[in-house]
Amino acid sequence: MKALVMVSLVLIGGAACKSNQSSIPSGGNSPAVPAPASASPASAVAANAPAIKSRVDACSLLSSNDLKSVQGEAYKEAQRSDREDNGLVVAQCYYQMPTMANSVVLNVTTAADRTGARNPRDAWQQTFHGEKDRETGKSRAREQEKKNAAGRDGEAEEEFRPERVKGLGDEAFWSATRVGGALYVLKKDQYFRVSVGGAGAVQNKLHRSKTLARVVLQKLQG
């Protein structure tokens, strides 16, 4: 009886061994085993860094009806993204229209939520009034506009010519581009930029931008 049990154990063990061997692909046909992902020091630091989040949700400032009234169609999607730029927090919303060329971008710039944070009014002053040399000032403003317009398909930046606009916020400037326009509005300790795309003359784009800017001002003040 004892011998019979020993023989059974040997047979079971042999079968198990054979089964394990048959599950391993042979030779060159075996798939490569992916190596464990190892994060680089830079990516590890980025992953551990706190995400930038503005206290202002730019995508809540313009509704589908607001945009439809000026662009002729409601937006398809509103994409929010926040970032820090030179000590300031920029909340951006990209309102994607069914007609891509009609899309609208809204940026709201506020101070970072920390002691000694940069004041947005100082940045505004530096951008629009800070340079005595007119050409240097235009260059600074042009670089700011390129940065704000980055990522918009088909927008080729031409010369940035700020034009003062009365009756909006504490101060406002308009800049026309080849396929759209950008309206900057300062109010108290923050400022925003609304950029409209689509066809139409420059003055028509300015009118549409002003309509949206008034809505944004009401929402920010509320």
C-alpha positions in Angstrom: 0.0 0.0 0.0 2.8 2.4 0.9 4.6 1.6 -2.4 1.4 2.3 -4.3 1.1 5.8 -2.6 4.7 6.6 -3.5 4.2 5.7 -7.1 1.1 7.9 -7.3 3.0 10.9 -5.9 5.7 10.4 -8.5 3.2 10.3 -11.3 1.4 13.4 -10.1 4.6 15.4 -9.7 5.7 14.4 -13.2 2.4 15.5 -14.7 2.6 18.9 -13.0 6.2 19.4 -14.2 5.2 18.6 -17.7 2.2 21.0 -17.5 4.4 23.9 -16.4 6.9 23.3 -19.1 4.2 23.2 -21.8 3.0 26.7 -20.7 6.4 28.4 -21.4 6.8 29.5 -25.1 9.8 27.9 -26.7 13.0 29.6 -27.9 12.7 32.6 -30.2 8.9 32.7 -30.1 8.7 33.8 -26.5 7.4 37.3 -26.1 9.7 39.9 -24.5 8.9 40.7 -20.9 8.5 44.4 -20.4 11.0 45.9 -18.0 9.5 47.7 -15.0 9.0 51.4 -15.7 11.6 53.5 -14.0 10.8 57.2 -13.7 13.6 59.6 -14.4 14.5 62.1 -11.6 12.9 65.0 -13.6 9.6 63.2 -14.2 9.6 62.0 -10.5 9.9 65.6 -9.4 7.2 66.7 -11.8 4.9 64.0 -10.5 5.4 65.0 -6.9 4.9 68.7 -7.6 1.5 70.0 -6.6 -0.8 70.7 -9.6 -1.5 74.3 -10.4 -5.1 75.2 -9.9 -6.5 78.6 -10.2 -9.2 79.8 -7.9 -11.1 81.0 -11.0 -12.7 78.4 -13.3 -12.4 80.1 -16.7 -14.8 77.6 -18.3 -17.6 78.8 -16.0 -17.5 82.4 -17.2 -19.1 82.0 -20.6 -22.1 79.9 -21.4 -23.1 78.2 -24.7 -25.7 80.9 -25.2 -23.1 83.7 -24.6 -20.9 82.2 -27.3 -23.7 81.5 -29.6 -24.8 85.1 -29.5 -21.5 86.3 -30.9 -20.1 83.3 -32.8 -23.3 81.9 -34.2 -23.0 78.5 -32.7 -22.8 76.9 -29.3 -19.5 75.4 -28.2 -18.8 71.7 -28.6 -16.4 71.3 -25.7 -14.9 73.5 -23.0 -11.3 72.5 -22.1 -9.8 73.9 -18.9 -6.1 74.2 -18.2 -4.3 76.1 -15.5 -0.7 77.0 -15.3 1.8 79.2 -13.5 3.5 81.9 -15.6 6.2 84.2 -14.2 4.8 84.0 -10.7 1.1 84.4 -11.8 -1.6 81.8 -12.2 -3.3 81.7 -15.6 -6.6 79.9 -15.9 -7.5 79.1 -19.5 -10.6 77.8 -21.1 -10.6 76.7 -24.8 -14.2 76.8 -26.1 -14.1 74.5 -29.1 -16.7 75.3 -31.6 -18.1 72.9 -34.2 -16.4 75.2 -36.7 -12.9 75.1 -35.4 -12.1 78.6 -36.8 -14.8 80.1 -34.6 -13.3 78.8 -31.4 -12.8 81.1 -28.4 -10.0 81.2 -25.8 -10.4 82.9 -22.4 -7.5 83.4 -20.0 -7.9 84.8 -16.5 -4.7 85.9 -14.7 -4.6 86.0 -10.9 -2.0 86.1 -8.2 -0.6 82.8 -6.9 -2.0 81.7 -3.6 1.1 82.2 -1.5 2.8 85.0 0.6 4.6 87.5 -1.5 3.0 86.4 -4.8 3.4 88.7 -7.8 0.6 91.2 -8.3 -1.2 90.9 -11.7 -1.5 94.7 -11.8 2.3 95.0 -11.8 2.5 92.6 -14.7 -0.2 94.6 -16.6 1.7 97.8 -15.9 4.9 96.3 -17.2 3.3 94.9 -20.3 1.3 97.9 -21.4 3.0 100.9 -19.7 6.4 99.9 -18.3 8.7 100.6 -21.2 9.8 104.1 -22.1 11.2 102.8 -25.3 8.2 102.3 -27.6 9.9 99.6 -29.7 11.0 97.6 -26.6 7.5 97.9 -25.2 6.0 96.6 -28.5 8.4 93.7 -28.4 7.5 92.7 -24.9 3.8 92.9 -25.7 4.3 90.8 -28.8 6.1 88.1 -26.9 3.2 88.1 -24.3 0.7 87.7 -27.1 2.6 84.8 -28.7 2.7 83.0 -25.4 -1.1 83.5 -24.9 -1.9 82.4 -28.4 0.3 79.3 -28.3 -1.5 76.1 -29.3 -4.2 77.7 -31.5 -4.2 76.0 -34.9 -3.6 78.3 -37.8 -3.0 81.5 -35.9 0.1 83.2 -37.3 1.1 86.1 -35.1 1.6 89.4 -36.9 2.6 92.7 -35.2 1.0 93.3 -31.8 -0.6 96.8 -31.9 -2.4 97.4 -28.6 -5.3 99.8 -29.0 -6.9 101.3 -25.9 -10.6 100.4 -25.4 -12.8 102.6 -23.2 -15.6 101.5 -21.0 -14.3 98.1 -19.9 -13.0 97.3 -16.4 -10.2 99.5 -15.0 -8.4 99.5 -18.3 -8.6 97.5 -21.6 -6.6 97.0 -24.8 -7.4 95.4 -28.1 -5.0 93.6 -30.4 -5.9 92.4 -33.8 -4.3 89.3 -35.4 -4.6 87.7 -38.8 -7.4 85.3 -38.0 -8.9 86.7 -34.8 -8.3 89.2 -32.1 -7.4 89.5 -28.4 -9.0 91.8 -25.9 -7.2 92.4 -22.6 -9.2 93.7 -19.6 -7.9 94.7 -16.2 -10.2 94.6 -13.2 -8.9 95.2 -9.6 -6.2 92.5 -8.8 -6.7 90.4 -12.0 -7.0 90.7 -15.7 -8.3 88.5 -18.5 -7.8 88.0 -22.2 -10.6 86.9 -24.6 -9.6 85.9 -28.1 -12.2 85.2 -30.8 -11.7 83.4 -34.1 -13.7 83.3 -37.3 -14.4 85.5 -40.2 -15.2 89.2 -40.2 -13.6 92.6 -40.1 -11.4 93.7 -37.2 -14.1 96.1 -35.8 -16.6 93.3 -35.9 -14.3 91.0 -33.9 -13.7 93.8 -31.4 -17.4 94.2 -31.0 -17.9 90.5 -30.4 -14.9 90.4 -27.9 -16.4 93.4 -26.0 -19.7 91.6 -25.7 -18.0 88.5 -24.2 -15.8 90.7 -22.0 -18.8 92.3 -20.4 -20.2 88.9 -19.5 -16.9 87.8 -18.0 -16.7 91.1 -15.9 -20.2 90.4 -14.5 -19.3 86.9 -13.6 -16.0 87.9 -11.9 -17.6 90.6 -9.9 -20.4 88.4 -8.9 
